[in-house]
Amino acid sequence: MSIYQHFRPEEKEFIDQAMNWIDQVKNSYAPKLSDFLDPRQQEILTSLIGNDPEAKLQFNGGSDFVERKRVLIYPDYYSPEPSDFNISLYDISYPKKFVTLEHRQILGTLMSLGVKREKFGDIIVTEDHIQFIAAEEMDSFLTGNLEKIGNASVSIKRLPIESIVQVKEKWEEQVTTVSSLRLDSVLSSVLNMSRQKTQSLITSGKVKVNFKQTENVSEECREGDTLSIRGFGRCKIASIDGKTKKDKWRISLGRQK
C-alpha cells in the first residue's frame, strides 16, 4: 500500500521532502530544523512520523495561535529548547496617522525583496501593531533592506519573541448538506451563493485548498481540508458525516468569523 494514496497528488513533493528529513534524523542521530510550514504541511509531517520511536517532532512559530511554524525533528535522546527554532519577531514602525497597511501589502513587499515564503511565519496586523515572524538567519537582510511598504517609509525593530501581540481567532461551527463534494458545490453551500459565482471565484484564483491556490472547480473536498476564499475568510471541513435520505452529503465544518 502506497503512502501517497492517503494524500492529494500535489502533496507528493512535500511528502518526499518530509520523509527525507525523517531519514536524515534517524541516520545522523541529530536534530533537523525545517523552514516555516503551513498547517497542512504540519499535519502531513505529524502523520508521517506517527509513533515512530526513533524520531520525534516539535513545532514552534512564536506562539500557540500562529499558523505557520518551524518544526524540529529530533532523535529520542534530544531535549528541544526554544532557541533551537531560530525564530525572530519584528515590529514594523510606520506613519499610522497617514497610512493604513494591510496583510497582503506586507506579504507582497517581503516576497518582492526575494524572501522565500518559507523563511517567514505569520504576519500579525491589529489596529495598533504590525508584527511578523521570520527565520533568524534572515535578520541582517531584513534590517538592511525592508525600508518601504507600498509608498510608506517603514522601519523594523527586532523584539523578544515574548512581545508577540496575542490574537485570538473566532471559529463558528456549522453543519450543512451539499449535493456533491466538489469544491464549487461545497463553497456554494458554505457561502450561500450560486455555483456559478463560486466557480468564478475559483477560476479567478481567489480560492486556496490547504493553503495552495487552485482553479479546479471540480476538485473533491476531503475531511480535514482548509478552504480559504479571498474576501470571505476561511473554513475547515471537520468531518464528512455520510449521506442523508435525499442523497446529499452532510458535512461539519468550522467557519472563521
VENJO-V485389 format. One record per backbone hydrogen bond with DSSP energy under -1.0 kcal/mol. CO is the residue of the C=O (numbers start at 1). NH is the residue of the N-H. If there is no record, write none. Layout:
# VENJO-V485389
co: (CO;CO)
nh: (NH;NH)
This chain:
# VENJO-V485389
co: (3;4;8;9;11;12;13;14;15;16;17;18;19;20;21;22;23;24;25;32;37;38;39;40;41;42;43;44;45;46;49;56;58;60;69;70;71;72;73;74;75;81;82;86;88;89;90;91;93;94;95;95;102;103;104;105;106;107;108;109;110;111;116;117;118;119;122;124;129;130;131;132;133;134;135;136;138;139;140;141;142;145;147;149;152;155;157;160;161;170;172;174;176;178;181;182;183;184;185;186;187;188;194;195;196;197;198;199;200;201;202;206;207;208;209;212;216;217;219;222;225;226;227;228;229;229;233;234;235;236;237;239;242;244;248;249;250;251;252;252;253;254;255)
nh: (6;7;11;12;15;16;17;18;19;20;21;22;23;24;25;26;27;28;29;73;69;42;43;44;45;46;47;48;49;50;52;74;72;70;37;60;34;58;32;56;78;84;85;136;134;159;132;157;155;96;98;99;106;107;108;109;110;111;112;113;115;114;119;120;36;135;133;131;126;92;124;90;121;88;138;139;142;143;144;145;146;147;154;152;149;93;91;163;164;257;255;253;251;249;221;186;187;188;189;190;191;193;198;199;200;201;202;203;204;206;205;230;214;228;212;209;219;184;183;225;237;210;235;208;232;233;229;256;227;254;224;252;250;247;244;178;241;176;238;239;174;236;172)
